[in-house]
Amino acid sequence: MTPDQMEARIVRYGDLKPCKTAFIDAHTPGSDQKENFTIIGCGVSESADQHVHITETPGFNIGAAGQPPKCRNSLHSHRTAEVFFVLKGRWRFFWGRWGTAGEVVLEEGDIFNIPTGIFRGFENIGTDYGMIMAILGGDDAGGGVIWAPQVIEDARDHGLVLGKNGKLYDSKQGQSLPEGVAPMPLLTEAQLKDFPEPTTAQVIPEYVARYWDMMALSDHQPCKVIASEGLLRDRPGFEVEFLSRNSITAASYSTERHEVLMPVRGYWRLSWQGGSTVLNPGDTAAIPPNLAHSLAPAMTGEASLYRIRNTDDPAGLTRRVP
């Protein structure tokens, strides 16, 4: 593989192209400054303006959300896994029908495997622009977003309507629902009862892993984070490992799986027969199956990285809270 071929499989943080109208709450005050990034796969954006950096999916999707302080993402749910780790800033995640069932604050490097089937939202509670990176289960990311009813109602008051076809229509741009397309129906009270309301005490121990704990556990080997025998036991169609400076040797390796590398701290040298490059925090590299390659920190100091691989588990086979 030539350097140019590999570079086409790397999305650099500085090259990320945001969409500011990705979701139904794009005009809702408090949520109208967020940016959505689709890095690998189709993602779950509802906007035709969403840029997709790498269309080929490895059995899961990679995306990101960037938000200024006090900006929030409204309550929604997914049918498959949604995993976030914090690249920049300080973030509060909250969940439940009204966002009051529980919450957790994540710092840089922390990871949250959000229980499937609950309404969740998040906001940047830091002092600067923040960035969270996302892993979404399945090639089609579960078929879209399920919004809490009040989100759809609030959006309608600010000019955005979601069609039953999953597409957004913006009255501020002169758009309206096409003939034959009905608006997305609100969930009924009976349907809302199927969405669990777990407490903070139920969620944090089983679904949240802290950066410095993973740093300690990765001192001599990669730390299994999300796997059937990982810190966060789950089988969402992919596995997540955490690597630090002493986790790996510079020896070359290969795998039959698709592999995605996402540096958190420090700089990592990726080498393969045909070239080498340096991965920076916020970069995303898609390594094809059976390509022999090696990883090593490129500089002294702190270095950490998430490594994601597809598995044979169905994308919907993920943990739900009792």
C-alpha positions, 0 to 999 in steps of 0.5 A: 500500500502506497503512502497516498493509498493509506492517507486516503484511509486517514481522516485528519482532525484538521480536515474534519468537515462539520454539518451544523444542520444534522439533526432536528434540534439544529434551530432549537435554542441551546442546541443550535451551535453544535457541529456533527461529523460523519467520519466513517460510514453513513452515520445517523445524520438527518441532513442532506448537507452532511459530509461523509469522509469515508463511506466504506463501513467496517461493521460500525460507524465512526462520528464526532460531535463538536460543541461550544460551552453550554451547548447540548444535544437533545434527548434521543435513542438508538437501536444499536450501540452508541459509544462516546469518548471525550477528546477535548473538554468536559461533558455531562451525559444525562438520560431518561424520558426527561433527562432526569433519571441519571447523569455522569460527567466525563473528562478527557479520555473517559469512555461511555458505552451508553445502554441501548434503548434509553433516551440520552443527551449530552452537553459541553460543560467545559470552558472551551469548544469540546469534542467527543468521538463516537462509535455507532453499531452496525453498518447503517448505525441502527437505522436512525435516531428516535427522538423524545416527543418534546424534542420534535415539538420544540423543533417544529416551533423553530422551523424544522420538521422531521418527515416519516422518511427520516429527512429534515425539512426547514421552513426557514429555507422555504422547505415543506414536507413533500406530497405523500410524506407524513411528519414523524409521529410522536411516540405514544405514552404506551411506547414510551414505557419501553424506554428504561429509566436507569439510575446513575448508580446502575449505569456508571459502574457497568458502562463508564471507564475512566482514562486514568484507570485504563492508563494503569491497566494498559501498562504492559498490555492493551486494555480490553474496554468493550468486549465480552470479557472487557471492563465494560462487558458487551458485544455490540458488533465491535471491540474497543481496546485502550493502548498506552506507551507500554501496551505494545511493541514496535513489532509488525502485526496483522488481523483479519478484522477491520481495525480503526485507530483513534489517538487520544493523547500524544503522537503515534507512528503507524508503519506498514510495508510501503510507508509510514505516517504519524497519527495525531490526537483526533485523527481516525485511521481505517486499517484494512484487514490482513495489512501488516503494520506496526504502532509506536509512540512517535515522541516522548511523553504521554501517549494513548489510543483507542483501537476498534475492531469489528466482530461477528456479533450482530450489531443489535446484540448489546447490553440493555439495563434491567 
